[in-house]
Amino acid sequence: MRGVAALMSDTIAPEGTTAAGPKASLTPHTPLRRAVMLVNPLSGSVGPRAAGEAEAILADYDLEARVVVLEGDFDAAIAEAFAEEPDVIFVLAGTGPPGPWPRALSLTDR
């Protein structure tokens, strides 16, 4: 199985879009206008280029997206992401132990 970073590198623009054409919807099931992606580049299967690749991929979609590289105080970064009240929060991390996620999520009221 290939790592997430490798899969992200192979991602192409959504079907039906061109460089000059309209941006695609991330999903037809619910409107997503704002997204935050939390990226842990120290995770073995994510890698140092993941944040830039995620920004490039998300730029192809019709939504306001912010990519946050997790460094230092994970709890504060995660709490800040929830405080922004995006429609969705993506987490790009490895396949190892959950680390800070259960604790950080317990700090939110969602």
C-alpha positions in Angstrom: 0.0 0.0 0.0 1.3 3.4 -0.9 1.6 6.2 1.7 -0.8 9.2 1.8 1.9 11.6 0.5 2.4 9.4 -2.5 -1.3 9.3 -3.2 -1.6 13.1 -2.8 1.2 13.6 -5.3 -0.7 11.6 -7.9 -4.0 13.5 -7.4 -5.3 15.4 -10.4 -7.8 18.1 -10.8 -11.5 17.1 -10.2 -13.3 15.8 -13.2 -15.0 18.6 -15.2 -12.6 21.3 -14.2 -9.9 23.1 -16.1 -7.4 25.7 -15.1 -9.8 28.4 -16.5 -13.0 26.6 -15.6 -15.2 26.5 -12.5 -14.0 24.8 -9.3 -15.5 21.5 -8.3 -17.6 20.9 -5.2 -15.8 18.7 -2.7 -19.0 16.6 -2.1 -22.6 16.8 -3.5 -24.0 15.6 -0.2 -23.6 18.7 1.9 -22.4 22.2 1.2 -18.8 22.7 2.4 -17.7 26.3 2.3 -14.9 26.4 4.8 -12.4 23.7 5.7 -9.4 23.4 7.9 -6.8 20.6 7.4 -4.5 19.8 10.2 -1.3 18.2 9.0 1.3 16.4 11.1 4.4 16.4 8.9 6.4 14.4 11.5 4.2 11.4 11.0 6.1 8.8 9.1 3.6 8.3 6.3 2.8 12.0 5.8 6.1 13.7 5.1 7.4 17.3 4.8 5.7 18.1 1.5 2.2 17.1 2.6 1.0 20.6 3.7 2.0 22.2 0.3 0.4 19.3 -1.6 -2.8 19.6 0.5 -3.0 23.3 -0.2 -2.6 22.7 -4.0 -5.3 20.0 -4.0 -7.7 22.0 -1.9 -7.2 25.0 -4.2 -9.0 23.0 -6.9 -12.3 23.0 -4.9 -14.9 25.7 -4.4 -14.2 26.3 -0.7 -12.1 28.5 1.6 -9.5 26.2 3.0 -6.7 26.6 5.5 -3.9 24.1 6.0 -2.3 24.1 9.5 1.0 22.4 10.1 1.0 21.0 13.6 4.1 22.1 15.4 4.6 22.6 19.1 1.2 22.9 21.0 -1.1 20.5 19.2 -3.9 21.2 21.7 -3.9 24.9 20.9 -3.8 24.4 17.1 -6.7 21.9 17.2 -8.7 24.2 19.5 -8.1 27.1 17.2 -9.2 25.1 14.2 -12.5 24.2 16.0 -12.9 27.9 17.1 -13.0 28.9 13.4 -16.2 26.8 13.1 -15.4 25.4 9.7 -17.8 23.1 7.9 -15.2 20.3 8.1 -11.9 19.6 9.7 -9.6 17.1 7.9 -6.7 15.5 9.8 -3.7 14.3 7.8 -1.6 12.1 10.1 0.0 8.7 10.2 -1.3 5.3 11.0 0.4 5.2 14.4 -1.2 5.8 17.9 -3.7 8.6 18.0 -1.4 10.8 20.1 -3.0 14.2 20.9 -6.3 13.7 19.0 -8.5 12.2 21.8 -7.4 14.8 24.3 -7.7 17.7 21.9 -11.1 16.7 20.7 -12.3 16.4 24.4 -11.4 20.1 24.7 -14.0 21.1 22.1 -17.8 21.3 22.7 -18.7 19.8 19.3 
